[in-house]
Amino acid sequence: MTDIGRAADESDGARRAREAIEASGIEHRILVSTEPARSLAEAARQRGIEPRDIVKTLVVRRGPGDHVFVLVPGDREISWPKLRSHLGVNRLSMPPADQAQEATGYERGTITPFGSSTAWPVIADATVPGRTISMGAGAHGTSVTVAADDVVRILGADVVDVTDPA
């Protein structure tokens, strides 16, 4: 892993995410992996953290042109009944990769609420706050380490039990 700043070869997605994180004023550290991880467990090993400390940003479709970001720790998965109950809807879906990219400006696997082309509402699972987490940062192999409480505060996330153990 190496720290990056404003690298000349920084992708558009990584630049947008970095600029949004910097503008938020939260303390953070952006890292770029020198080799691709083939699994969440491998990514955790590369970062020197537990898989539960990697928080995935999932895009969930509520309806046409209506999405939410759901922050899910690496050792958990969305509980669709809990999420539907929280949102007061009967149907939710994960959009195909092209629709997720259209909704966020990020490729699947790089999605973050920071710098998204649309500021969708954010739901953080109840297990996220109170610790340091690593999140995607707009490009494959790029991550940001931040205090989860800062992420919740800056993004105005609803903190709700919406996951189950994986």
N, C-alpha and C positions, 0 to 999 in steps of 0.2 A: 504494500500500500504506500502511496505517496500523497502528501498534501498537495492540493492545487490552489491556485489563486485565479488569476485571469489569464489562463494559458492560451497561447495563440491557437492551439488546435482544439480548444473547447467547443463542443457541439452547441447548436442553438438551444437545445433543450437544457443542457447543463448550464449554459449562460443564464437562461431565463430563471431556472431554479435558484442558482447562486445569487443572482441579483435580488430576487424576491426574499430569500433568506437574509441576505445582508440588509435589505431595506427594513425587515422586521425588527432589527436590532437585537435579536436573540443571540446568545453565545452559541457558537457552532464550530464544527470542524468538518470540512469537506475532504473526502478521500477518494482516490482513484485506484482501482485494483490493477495490478500489473499483469494478472492473468485471470481469465474468466472463471467464475464459479459455476459448477455444473449442478449445484443443488443449494438449497437454503443452508443446510448443515455445513457445506463447504464454504459458503459465503461467511457464515458465522466464525468458522475457524480462521479464515483469512483476516477477519476484523478483530479477532481475539475476544469474542463475546459469545454469549449463549444464543441459540436459535430464537428463544423467546424475546430477545432484545432487538431482533430485526423486526421492524413493523412494516408490513406490506400496506400499500395504499391501493385499495380495490375500488373500481368504479362500478356503481350499481345503478341500473336504469329503473326509474319509477314509472316513467311514461315517455311518450315522444318528446324529445328535447328536454327531458327532466332527469337529472342524475344526482347522485350523492357520492361523496368519497367516504369509504369506511376504512378506518385504521385498525388493522388486525395483526396482533403479535404472531411471530413465526410458528409458535407451537399451538396455535388455535385456528379455527375456521369459523366462517360466518354461520350463525344459527339463523336460517331463513325464517322460521316462525318468530323468533325474538325480534329480528329486524323488521319484519312486516308489522308486528304488533306495535313497535316503537313508532314506525312511520304511519301507522293507521291505514295501510293498504293491503289489498288481497294478493297482489302480484308484484313481483320484483324479478329482475333478470340481470345477468352479466352480459353487457353488450359485446358483440364480436370485436375483435382487435381494431378493425378499421373505424368502427363507431366510437370506441373508447378513445382512439386517437383524435377523431373529429371533435369529441366532447371536451378533450383536455389539452390537445396540442402535443401530447407525449405518446410515444410508442408503448405498448404493453410491456411491462417489465422495467419501465423507467418512470412510471407515473408517480407524481407527487402533487399535493395541493399547492405547493409553493410554485408560483409562476404559471399555473394552469391558465389556458386561454379563457376559461370561464371559472369564476370563483363559486363552485358548487358548495352546498352545505357539507360540513364534515361531521362524521360520527366517529368517536374514538371508543373502542371497547373499554369497558370498566377496568380491565387489567392493564391498560397502557399507562396511566398517570403514576407519578411517584418514582420514576427511574430515568436512567439515561437510555436512549434508544438510537438505533441506526435506521435511517429511511433512505429510499431511493432519492436520487437528486437529478432527475431529468435526462440521464444518459446511462447506457449499459456500463456497468462497472464503476459508476460514480455513486457515492453515498454521502450522507450527512449524519453526523453524530450530534445529538441535541438532547436537552432535557425535555422529557415528554410533557411536563407541566407547561413549559414555554410554548410548545407546539399547540397544546390544547387552548391555551390563553390567546395566542396570536391568531389562530384560525377560528376562534369562537366555536370550537367543537362541542357537540353534545357528548357527554360521557355517559355511556349506557352499556349494560350487559347485553351484547349482541353476538357473542361467540360461544363456542363450546371447545373443549380440548380436542386437538386433532387426533 
